[in-house]
C-alpha cells in the first residue's frame, strides 16, 4: 500500500502496489483511472511506477559507468544514489574528487557530489531519482568527460610507487 499526500493539493491517493511478478505497470495504473493530463498522474507515473520497470536507474547507471575507463561504480542496495570510485592515477590533471567533480560540472553540466564530503576520498555520488532519460544523458556525458581526460598508466610505471 502506498499513500501520497501533498498538502498544497489537499488530496490523498491510496494505491495497492503489486509485486513485479503479479502485474505490469499498465495494469497497476489501470486500477487508478488516472487522467494523463493530471499533474498527480504524471508524478505518479514518473516516480512510483518507475520502480516496477525491468531495469532501474541504478542498474542503468551502474551498467553504463562500468564501461568507462577509470571509473568503478558501486551498485547500491536500495539507496537513492550510486557511488562511483575514481582511479585518480588515470586522471593526472585532477588532484582529487572535488577537482574532478568541479570540472565535470563546468565541462559537461553534470553535477555529482564529491564523496570527500563524507570522508570518502576519490569517489563521487550520483543521485538516481531523476527520470531515466536524464540518467542516460548524464552517464553519457560522464563517459565523454572521462574519455577526454583519462590517461592510461605508462608501461614502465610501478604500481608500488603509486
N, C-alpha and C positions, 0 to 999 in steps of 0.2 A: 504494500500500500504506500502511495506517495501522496503527500499533501503539499501543494504550493500555496503560499499565502503572500499576497502583495497588498499592503495597506493602501497604497495610492489607488489601487483598482477596486478595493473593497470586495474582492472575490476570492473564493476558495474553489479549488479543483481537486477532487479526490479521485485517484485513478488506480485500479488494480493493475499492478505491473506483472507481466508474465515472465517466466524464465525464457532464455534464448530458445530452448527446445520446444516450448509449448506453443508460442505464437510468433508471428512476424510483426514487424513494425506497423505494417498496413493494418493487420488485424487489431493490434493494440489501439491505434489511432481511430479505427472504425468504432470501437466501443465508446469513444468520446464524442462523436458527431462534431468534430472540430471544423470551424469555418476557416478556410485557408487565408482569408484576409484579416482575421482576428489576430491582434498583437500577441495575445496569450498563446494562441495556437502556434504561431511562428516560434515563439520562445520554447514552447513545449517540444516541438519537433527538433529544434536545434540542440537543446540541452538534454532532455530526458530520453527521447527515442534514440539519440546517438549511442547510448550505452548498449543498445541491442544490435548494433551493426556488427558484421563479421570481424572487422578489424578496427581497433580503437586508435585514437590519435597517438597514444603512447606507442603502440605497435608500429604504426606508420612512421613516426619519428625515429624510433629505435632502428627499424629496418633501413631507412634511408641513411641515417648517420653512421651505421655500421660500415657502409661502403666508402666513407670519407676518410682519406689518409690523415693520420694524426689525431683522430678523434676516437674515443672509446665510450659510447653511450652505455648507461646502466638502466636496464629495464625496471621501471617502478613496480611496486606491488600494491597498487591501489592509490598511489599519490596523484595529485593533480599536476605534477611536474616530473620532468625527466632530468637526471643529472648526466652530464657529458664530461668525460675526462679529456684533457688536452695534453698531448705529448709535446710539452713546451720545447723540447730539444729540436723538434721538427719545425718549429716556428721561431727561428732565432731573432727575428726583429721585434718580438714581443717579450717583455720581461716577466709577465705573469698573466693570470686570468683576467685581472682588471684591465690591463692594457689590451689584451685580446678582445674582450667584450666591448671596450670603448671603440676600438677600430671597427668591429663588426657592426655596431650601430651607426657609425659615421659612414662607412662604405656601403653597407647593404640595407640599412634601415631595419635591422632585426635586433630587437632588444632582448638580451639574455642577462640574467643576474649572475655576476661573478660569485662563485661559491666561497671565495675567501671571506665574504661577508659572514659566513658560517664557520670560519676557520677550517675550510676545506679547500686548500690551495690547488690551483691548476685544474679546476672543474668549473663548469658553468651550469646554470639551471634554466630549463625551458619550460614554460607553462604550457600544458597540453589541453587546456579547456577552451581553446579557440575553435572556430569552425574548421572542418577538415581541409578545405581549400587553402585557408591561411596557413595551416600547419604544413601542408605540402610545399607551399611557396616559401615559407620561412626555412624549411630544411633544404630546399634547392638553393636558396641564397647563402645559407651557411656553407653548403658544399662548394659553391662558386668561390666564396671568400677563402676557404681552406685550400682549394686548388691553386689559387693565386699566390698564397703566402707559404704553403708547405714546402719545405726543403728536406730531401732525404739525407740521412746521415752519410757521411763520406765513408768509403770503404776502409780507410785507414783509421777511422775513429774507434776508440776503445770504450766500450760501454762502462767499464770500471772508472773511466775518467769523468763520466757524467755525474 
